Amino acid sequence: MKALSGVDAAFLHLETAQTPMHIASLSLFEPPKGGGRVFHAAVRRELARRLPAVPVFRRKLAPMPLQFANPVWVDDDAVDLDHHVQYVTLPPPGTPAQFEDCAAKLHAQPLDRSRPLWRLHIIDGLHSGEVGYYIQVHHAVLDGQAGVLLAQTLFDLSPRPSRPRVAKAAAAPAEHPGVLELAAAALRHDAGQYVKLVRHIPEFVRTLGGLFGPSSGEGEGRLGQNFAFGPHTPLNVPITADRGFAGLSLPMATLRSLAEAHGVTLNDIVLALCSGALRRYLAHHGGIPEKPLTAAMPISLREAGDTEYTIRATMPLVNLQTHIADPLRRLRAIHEAAGAVKAMVKGARSVVPMDFPSIGVPWVLRGLAELYERSHITAVMPPLANVVISNVHGPQVPLYVAGTRMSSYWPMSIVDHGLGLNITVISYAGTMGFGFTTARVAVPEPHLLTQALLASCEELAAKKPRRTRPPAARRPRAAARPTTSTR
């Protein structure tokens, strides 16, 4: 048995039919030999071969009696790959819009909790012959950086499939813990967590005193600008289960050159481009608020060498400075705001809790989630954050599956009541893939956001020396096309 951390389990307890809590990636692969059905069969064979090396794909939940505490992970008897690896075909003509909509519909489907919490769909029927690869994993299983670790096991670095690194010993037999064994595990877990909490109280108090005491650094003095409610926008409404998605890839070289030219970080550029895109989108959908939008920005707390499949992240707020029209002034203001947040997280990372006692927590969190959903409080309460923006450091080299090269890579993530837009970004083989996951009720036409992002990038690039060219972007498409949307 393996205990879930408190943060991992929270994603289980907060899940509802309208707010499934899984993350995903959507990829395009070059036209495979033999077509999509042959590729699907080859992917299934590779997964069967690698399954012993992917423990999170073999784990399932064992619930506590009466769900009085967090469940635990146990090994499954036999993972049913016929269920976990699916094949779908787009209807003709197989356009990029159909591809994105298919991924959005798959993303709206919750995972079966009686099985390991993942599923893979091969998407065939694109008119170019390229094949889509949509894989979803529950957020209780891993975070964005752990997803990158998972990709290192699932994918190859060359067309020749590698041998998975698996111990020679046979896999552990499936576990079937009884009621008393589960209850004892919960009590042991909570006893350990209470001891940790008591031990960390002095360090926690010292850290808080350092964060909110007199300013000791340039960025720290501006930390307060990030602690404010955001304005009401069309993005911040009660949502339904209907999802939308749009993806756009920008050249990494363009974004790095922008960062170097303006003396900011690559993450500052990502935030500035998203801020500019939101300004453009809201200008035609409700107007740009006078008050700046606020983003929840996940930051990894994972130490070097940490390969544990679990969540190691915190999610502070950052001011997107959307009230500033000039893109360069906005970029400088975002740089200062984001720098203050990073300084805070760096100072507090040792006391950010990833686990905590769990007895009674499932009842409390599930009740709060249902109350929050039924009350529609997000329709009247000022949002703490208007959007989630996450930047994940992904693989810098091309990846392969069953000898076929991945050409594009976009992340998909979670939206919630009052947070109808999630922008997750991942680097891949010389590009930055921007994935816009939306609640349809908040963003009916998500492709308008990719158009706005491209315009925002071109606007910022125009402020650079002439040697910097506007980006040649790539949407989820099968062949080279103009950089604007085809919808």
N, C-alpha and C positions, 0 to 999 in steps of 0.2 A: 504494500500500500504506500501511496505517496500523498501527503496532505496538500491541499490547495492553500496558497497564501491568502490572506484576507483580501488583498487587492484583486487577485485572480477570481476568487469566489464572488466578489461584488458584481462582476459582469454577469454571472449566472443569476443572481437574485434580482438584479435590476432589469432583466430581460422581460419584455412583454411581446404580444403578437405584433404590435405596431413598431416595436423597437428591438429587433433581433440584434444580438451583440457579437457578431462575428466580423472579422476583417478578411480581406481577400486581395488577390492580385489578378490582373487581367493581362494576358500576353498575346502577342501575335508571333507565329512561327512561319518561317519561309515554307513555300509549298513542299510538303513531304513527298518522298517517293511512294507511289502507290495511292496517294490521296488520304483524305481524312479518316476513313474507316481503318485503313492499315495503320495509320499513325495512332489512332485510339487503341488498337490492339497492342501495338508496340509499347505505348505508355503504360498500359495495364501490366504487361509482362515485366517492365522495368520496375514498377512499383512493387509488384510481388517479390521481386528479387531484392529490393532495397528495404522492404518493410522491417526486417530485423534491426536495421541501423537507424530506424526512425521511431523511437519509443513513444513519442506523442501521437503517432498514428495508430498505436496499438492500445492506448489507454482509453478507458471509459469511466464514467462516474458511478460510484457506489454511494447512494444517498444514505444519510444518517436516519435512524429510526425517528419518525414523526418530523423529520427535517429540522431537528432542534439545533444542529450545528452544520458547518460546511461539510459537503461530501468529500470523499477521498478518491484518488485515482487508483484504479486496479487494471491489470492486464486483461484484455479481452480473450475469450476462448479462441475465436477464429474471426479475423477481420473479413467481412464480406465485401470483396472488391467489386462484385457486380453492383452493389449498392453505392459504393463510394466513388467509383469511376464511371461516369455517364457520358453518353454521346448524344449531341443534339445537332440538328441541321437547320440553318436559316432558310426561309422560303426565298424563292427568286425575287429580286435579282441579287440578293446578298450584299447590301450596301453597308457602308460604315455606320449609318444611323441604325440599321437593323442589328448590327453587331453590338453596338452600345446598349440598345434597348434590351436585347437578349441578356446581356450581362446584368443589367439593372434588375430584370425580373428574377434572375437566379439569385441575385443578392438580397432580394426581399424574402427569400424562403428560409425559415429558421432550420437549424440543424436538429437531427433526431438525438435526444439526450440518452436514449438507450444504447447508442452506438458510440464509437470514437467520434469526437466532434470535428470532423472535417469531411469535405466532399470536393471532387474534381469533375469538371465538365469540359469535354473537348467540343469546340464549336466549329462545325463544318458549314460549307455552303457559301463562303465569301467568294465573290465573283473572280477574284484574282487567283484563287487556289491556296492562299494562305489559310492557316488554321489557328483558331483561337484556343486559349488555355485559361480557364477560369478555375481557381482553387480558393476555397473558403475554409477558414479555420476559426474556431471560436476564440474570442479574445481572452477567455479564461485559460486558454492553452498557452498563448504566447503574445508578445507585443511586436512592434515593427522590427526592432533589431533582432529579436529571436526568430522572426520570419526570414530575415536574411540568412541566419544560421541554418534554418531549415532548407533554404534554397541551395545551400552548399552541398547538402546531402541528396536532394532530389535531382539536381541538374549537374551536367558535366561541363568541363572547360574545353572540350574538344569534341569533334564528331564521333570519336571512339568512346563508347560507354565505359565508364570506370567501374572498378569493383568497390562496392561499399565497404567501409571499414566496420566489420562486425567481429565481435569476439568469437573464438572458436567454440566456446561453450554454447549449448543449446539455449534458446530463449527461455526465460522464466515461465513456469506454468501459470495458467490463468488463476486468479484469486477469487475466492467466494467468501469474503469475511461475514461472520455472523453478527447478530445484533450486539452482543456483549463486546465483541472485538472492535466493532465500529465505535461504540460508546466509549470504550477505554481509549481508543486512539484520539477521540475528540477531547477527552479530559487531559490526556498527556500533552496534546498540542496547546491547549489553553493555559495549563500550568506553566509551560515553558514561556509562553508569550507574556504572562503576568510578571514573571521574573525579569524578562528583558525590559519591560516597560519601567519597572522600578529602577533598574540599573541605569537606564538612559535619561531619567528625569533631570539630574544635574546638568548633563550635556545639553539637553533640550533647552533648559532655562538659559544657559550661557549663550547658546546659539541665537535664541530669540532676542536676548539683550544686545548681541552684536549686530543683528539685522536692523533692529528698530531704534538703536541708540544713535549717537551723533554720526553723521556721514564721515566715512573715512576714505572714500574713493570718488572719482569723477562720476561714475555711473550710478553709485548708490544713492546719491542725492536726488536723483530723478526717479527713484523706484515708485514713489507715490502715484505717479501718473498712470500706472498700470492697475491700480486698485480702485476701480470705479465701474459702476454699472454702464453697460452699453446702451445705445439708443434703440428704440423699437424700429424694426425694419421688416419687410416681407419675409425675410429669412427666419425670423424668430416667432414662430407660430406653433400651435399644436399640430402634430403630423399624423399621417396614416401610414400603413405598411407599404404603400406604393413608392417605388424608388426610381431615380433617374441616374444616369452616369454619362460623363463626357471626359475624354482624355486628350492630352496634348503633350508632345515631347519637344523640348527646346534643346539646342546644342549646348553642351556643357562649356565649350570654349567661349561662346558668347556671354554666358552668365559670369564665368570667371573673369573675363576681360572687363566687364562692367564693375565687378567687385574691386578689381585692382585699380581701375581708373578712378574710382571714387573713394578708395581707402576704407572699404567696408568688408564685411564677411559675405560669403556666398549665401548664408542663411538670411542676412539682411536684404540681399537682392531678391530672394524668394519671397520674403514678407512684403517688400516694396511692390513687386509685380502683382502679388495677390491683392494688396491694398488698392493699387491702380485699377485692377480688373473689377474689384467690388465697387469702386467709384463709378466706373463706366456702366456697370450693370444696373446699379441703383439709380443712376441718373435717368434711366428709362423705366424703372420699376419702383415708383414710390418717392423718388428724389433722394439726393445725397443728404444725410442728416447733418445738422450743424455740429452735433456732438460726435467725436471720433468713434469708429467701431473698435471693439475689443476682441482679440483672438485668444482662445485657449491654445497653448502651444506645448505639446508634449515634449519633454526633454529626457533623454536616456540617462539613467543612473548606473548603467551597466559598466562594471570595471573591465579592464583589459583581461582577456582570457576567460571571462565568464560565459560559459556555453549552456547555462541552465535554460531550459524551455519554460520560462515564466515571465511575468511582467516586472521590469526593472525601470520604471519611468515615473516621473511626476508631471503635472500639467499646470504650470503657472499661467497667468494672464499677461498679454502684451498689447500695448496701445498701437493700433494700426495707422494712426494719424490721417485718417481719411478726410478730415476737414481741411487739409492742406492741398490746394490745387496744384502748386508747382511740384513736379516729380522729384527734383533734386532736393528741395527743402523737405519734402516728405521723406525721402530716403535718409537724410541726415537725422531727422527726428526719430524715425524707426530705429536707426542704428543706436541712438542713445537709449531709447526705451528697451530694446532687446538686450543691450549690454547690461543695463541695470538688472533685468530679470536673470540673466546668466550668472551675474555676480551673486545674486541672492541664492540661486540654486546651488552654486558651487559652495557657498558658505553653509548651506543647510542640508546638503545631501546626506551627511552622516546621520541625521536625525529624522529624515523622511521615512515614515513607516511603510514597509511593504507587506507586513503581516501584523495581525492583532487577534485577540481572543474572538472565538466564533460562536460560542454557545448563545443562542437566541438571535444571532445576527440574521439568519435567513428569514425569520418571521418579520423582523423589523424592516429590512430592506425591501422585501417583497411587498409588504403593506404600504411602505412609502411610495414605491414605484406605481402601484395601482392607484393610490390616492392622487399622486401627481398627474397621472394620465387622465383620470376621471374629472379632476377639478378644472382642467383647462387653465390652470393658473398662469401658464406662459402667455396667454392672450392678454393679460393685464399687468403682469409683473415685469419690471425692467429686466432685461437679460443681463446676467453676469458676464456672458460672452456672446458675441454675435455669430461667431464662426470658429471652427477648429482648423488650425493649420499645422501640419506635422511634416517635418523634413527628415527623411530616413536615408542614411548612407548605405547605398546598395552596391552590388557588384560592379567593378569597373571594367570587366572583360566580358566578351560575349558568352552566353550560356547555351547549352544544347540539351535536348531530350531525344533519346532514341536516334541519335545522329542528325537531328534537325536543329537548325540554329534559330534561337529566339531573336526576333528583329525589333520588337518593342515591348515595353514593360510599364504597366500603370498600376498603382495601388488603388484599392477601394476600402472604405472604412465605414464608420458608424455615424448615423445621424440620430437625433433624439428630439423630444418635445422641446421647442424653443431653440433648437440648433438644427435647422433644416439644411445646412451645408457643411460638408467636411472636405477640406482640400488637403490631400496627402501627396507628398512629393517624394520620389525616390530616384537616385542616380543609377544609371545603367549604361555601361559601354559607351561613354562619351555623350550621353544625353541626360536630361532631367525630365522624368515623366510626371506630369501633373495630373492627378486623378481627382475629378470633381464628383463626389458622391452626394446626391441630393434626395430630399423628400419631395416628391412631385408636387405636393400641395404648396411647398415653399418656393420651388424653382421648377416651373412646368417645362421649360426648355433649357436643359443644362448646357447644350452646345453654345448658347449665347455667352456663357462664362469663358469658354475656351477662346472665342472670338475676342472677348474683352481682354483676356490675358495676353494674347498675341499683340493686340494694339498697345497694351501697357508696356510690353517689352520693346516694341518698336519706338514708342515714345521716349523711353529711357535711353535706348541706344542712340537716338538722334541727338542726345545731349553730350555724347562722347565725341572724341576726335574722329575725323572722317574715315580713318582706316578701319573702324569698327562697322561691320555690315549688319543690317537687320537679320534676325534669325530665319533659317529655313526650318519651319516647324513640321511636325508629323502628328497627325491625328490617327486614331484607329482606322486605318485604311489599307487597301491592298496594293495600291500602285502609287507612283509619284503623281501628285496633284498640286494645284495652287495651295498656298498656306492657309487660305480662308476656308471656313466651313463649307461643306457641300450641301448642307440642308437648306 
